[in-house]
């Protein structure tokens, strides 16, 4: 009988939080792109320097993700809003495979919803920037674009792991991610669009139906995450582990992550591995 009701034991509130958080990321972030670079942009008249506008866009885009992490949604699910971040925690043994699937599904659906909202709200202005699609820079060889996405995702995931494995640094993870991703968008977006996130690239590609070199954004970021997990294990030499699966850990929110020991974490987080094992 349990085999027919396994879905009731999944963590639907967390998956819904990832859906809503990713939808907000896409809508807020791409809206920043439209406002800063879209046709008739008022900011272009005030700041004709495209580099400065890219920095502003990066701060707004990355800031929306950090806001999700410290919001009630992020405090519940962890604020991953990126399949490769969830994949990295899974590879580190912090997520059950059912939860990994639920998180990724929520993130992809959220990206679609956020992108559709961009189309509805901004219309032709969004079309003028390709609805926020990430595409390789025309003057760069594809291998350079691929290497850029791998390298930046590697740096992002490794930085997250280093912060959430340290008692004093873990509370500053959202701030670190905000600054780091903002700088990445500022400096690297002309090369690859600074995706770092298959969901972020998938939503705009779907609504615009523009799939040029789209495979790259599904292969390079996960590869970067895989390398980052390996590098973290080498750097820490087994002496330090990830303390939480959340980018902003708050003790009184439940945790669905396994083998974690963040300060003040309730027992349900530590026992999650056994609970999830019973769902199979």
N, C-alpha and C positions, 0 to 999 in steps of 0.2 A: 504493500500500500504506500510505503514511503517513496517508492520509485515514481509514483504518479503525483506526488506533492513536493518534490524536491525544490521546485521553483519558489515555493512559499518560504523557504529558509534562506533564500538569497538576500542580499543587502540592497534592496530596491531604493531606500532613501539615499544611500551613498551614490548609486548609479544616477539617480535623478539629480543629485547635487552636481555631479560631473557634467551632466547634460546642460543644466542651467548655467553653470559656470563657463563652460566652453561656448555656449550661445552668447553670453555676455562678452567674452573675450573677442569673439569674431565680430560681433556688432560694434562694440566700442572701438576695437582696434582698426577695423576697416573704415569705420566712420572717420577716424582720425586721418587715415590715408586720403579719403575723399575730401575732407575739409582742407587738408594741407596741399594736396596735389590735383584735385579734381578740377574740371573745367569751371572757370569763373570763381576759383578759390579766392576769397578775400585776403587770405594770409599771403598769397603770392604777391599781392600788391604791396603789402607791408614789408615782407621779407622775401625779396627776389632771389636770395641765395638759397639754392636747393639743398645745400649741405646743412644749413641751419634748420630748414624745414624738416629734413630727414631726422635730425636729432630730436626735434619736438615730436615728430611722429613716433620715434622709438620710445620716448619717455611716456607718451600716452598709451601706445600699444602695450608695452611691457608693464606699465602701471596698472592697466586694467586687469592683467593677469595676477599681479600682486594683490590688488584689491580683492579679487576672488579668494585668494589664499587666506586672507585675514577676515573674510566675511563668515557668517554662519555656515554658508555652503562649504567653504574651504575648511573650516574647523571640523566639519562633519566628515567629509570625504577625503580631505587632505589637499584639495586644490591642485590636483595633478593637471587637469585640463589639457593633457598632452599624452597621446598613447605611448610615446617613448619613455616618458617619466614613469608611467605605470609599469611598462615593460622592464625598466631598470630595477624597480623595487621588487618585481616578481623574480627577476634573475638573481637578486640578492636574497631570495627566500622570505620575503616579507608579505607576499600576497598569494592567496589561493588562486588556482587557475580559473575557477568560476568567477571570482571577483575581478581578475584581470580582464576576462571577457566582458563582464558587465560594465566595467569602467570604459573600455575601448568603445563598446557599442554606444554608451551614453555620450562619450566625447564626439563620436562621428555624427550622431543625430543632432547634438548641440551645435556642431559646426554648420550643419545644413540649415538648421533653424536660424542661427545668427546670420548666415549669409543671405537667406531669404528676406530677413528683416532689413538688411542693407539694401537689397533691391527695392523693397516696398517703400522705404523711407527716402532713399536718395535717388532712385530712378536713374535718369540720364547722367547725373553727376557721378554715380557709382560706375556706370558703363564707361565713362571717360578714363577711369583708372583700371579697367578690366575687372571690376567688382572685387578688387583686391587679390587677384590671382598672383601666385608666386611663379616666376618664370626665370630661366637662366639669362644673364646679361648677354646681349647680342655680341659683344666684343670679346667674350671669354670662352675658351675651349670648354667642352662639357666636363672634361676631367678636372678642371680647376673648380668648376661649380660643385661637382660631386665632392671633391676634397674639402671645399669650404663648408658644406653642410655637415660632413662627417666631423670635421675639426671643431666647429662651433657647438654642435650637439654634444660632442665629447666633453668640451669645456663646461657646458651648462650642467650636464648630469654629474660630472665629477665634482663640480663646485657644490651642487645640492647635497651630494652624499657627504662631502667633507663638513658641511655646515650641520646637517641633521645627525651627524655622528659625534658632535661635540656639544657638551652640556651648555657651555656659555654662548656658543655661536648659533645654536638651533633657532632661537627666537628671532634672529636677524635674517633668516633665510629669505623671506619675501623681499626685504630691502635689497639684499645682495642680488637676487634674481632680477629685480626691477632695474638696477643700475647696469648689471652685466648685459641683459638682453637689449636694453636701450642703446648701449654702446655698440653692440653687435649690429643692430638695425642701422644705426648711423653710419658705421664704417663699411658694412658688408652687403647691405641690401642691393646695391647696383650689381653685385656678382650673382647672387642666387635668389634674392628676395628675402633672405633671412627667415626661412620657414622654421626649421628646428622641430617641426610639429606636423605630422601627416594630416591630422584633423584640420589644422589651420589652412593647409593647402587644398585639402579635399573639398571643403565647403564652397569656397569661391570657384574652384574648377568645375564643380557640379552645376552651380547656378549659371555660370557663363558658358558651360560646355566647351571649355578650352583645356585640352589635355596635353599641351606641348611639353614633352620631356617630364610628364607628371610622375613617371615611375621613379625618378630620382628622389622625389620627396617621400617615397615609401621605403626606399632602400638605404639612402645615406644616413638619415637620422637614427634609425634603429641600429645601424652598424656603429655609429658614434656612441650610442648608449651602451652597446655591448663592450666596446673598447673601454669606456669609462668605468664600467663595473669591474672589469679586469684590472684596470689601473688602480682603482680604489683598494682592491684586495692586495695588490702588490705594495702599495704605499703604506697601508696599515699593518701588513704582515700578520693579520689575524688578531692584532692587539686591540683593535677598535672596530666597532660595528655600528651600523645604522641604528639609531635609538628610536626612530619613529618613521612611519610611512607618510607623515603629513608635513607639508611645507611650513605649517604654523600649528604647532601642537598646543592644545588646550586640555588640561586634565579632565574637566567635567564633561567633555564630549566623548562619546563612545568611539572605540577604535576597532576596525575590522582587520587590522594588520597582524601578522604573525611574527613571533620571535623578536618583539620589540620591547624596550624597557625605558621609555621616556619617563622623566620624573613625574610622580603623581598619577601615572597612568592606571586606570581601573583594571581590575583583574580580567574583565571580559576581553580586553585587547590581548593579554598574554595567553589566554586560553583559546584564542580564535582558531589556532591551527587544529585543535582537537574538534572544535565545533564544526569547522568546514570539512574535516575528514569524514564526519558522520553524514554529510550530505551526499556523498558519492554512492 
